[in-house]
Amino acid sequence: MDEQNALLRMVKVHRRYGAGDKVVHALYDIDLCVEAGEMVAVCGPSGHGNTALVNLLGLLDLPSAGRIYVQGVDTCTLTERQRQRLRSEHIGIVFQHPALLPALTALENTLLPVLLGPHVDRSAIEFAPELLARLGLAVQLHKHPDELDASQRQRVAIARALVLRPALVVADEPASRLDSGSERMVADLFSACQREHGTTFIMATRDQRQLLRASRTLQLSEGRLLSVPADTPRRALRA
């Protein structure tokens, strides 16, 4: 793997919270190199650093030590405004909780990154209804979050992360609120975005469909990132 041309690199990354005798070590010595177009699945039990890793990958947090490079840029040297701009232009994030704005419709929530951006992206405006339709939400475009069930709200949040066709999508258990039919639609859409737009995915997930489609699987255990042998049974990774 060509580290210098990687889309994302984490080098000796640690993340600690607290101070003194109350320090919590969430991540230890993380080295990760991801090429453009990869679909990487990171699996591990809850509480082992998954969310901390997602927050770092999405540039929502800074490491306590180490460096994170996105498209060759050392993000640890950027100002908060510069990180925000890099994130808004190149990174889509799917959280465990959809965090939709209650006053906006499903379509308007999907278009929120466009509305908050520095310029109007006409192609994204046209893409949003297509995304929602591919996620089984064609008849819910103009419904508000309180009119949607948990699975539908999560799919709107997934569409929101994809609407600008970002180079990188970081997802924290994107299938945790989905039924089996919705899981299939999301897995199909992620594969289509990878194929059609060259989107890179890094997902903290134990969803069987995403694990099977991942080009590489890693295990996060007690804050340490480990490679998973290719012949490891997928059911073991869901435990």
DADAWO-V812148 format. One line per field, one symbol per residue. psi: psi as a letter, one per 20 degrees, with the letter a starting at -180 (. if undefined). A space follows every 10 residues. Layout:
BEGIN
psi = ???
END
This chain:
BEGIN
psi = pnhhjqgppp olpqpqqarc jjppohqplp ppppqpiqop poqqqqjjjg hggghghjki rqqhqaqppo lipniiiqrh ggggggghhi pqporhphlq phiqrgghhh jghghiriqp nhhhhhhghg ghgijkkhjj hjqrhijqrg ggghhghggh hihjlqhppp pomhjhjqrh hhgggggggg hghgghikpp popoqjpggh ghiqiqpqpo oljppqqpqh jpphhhii.
END
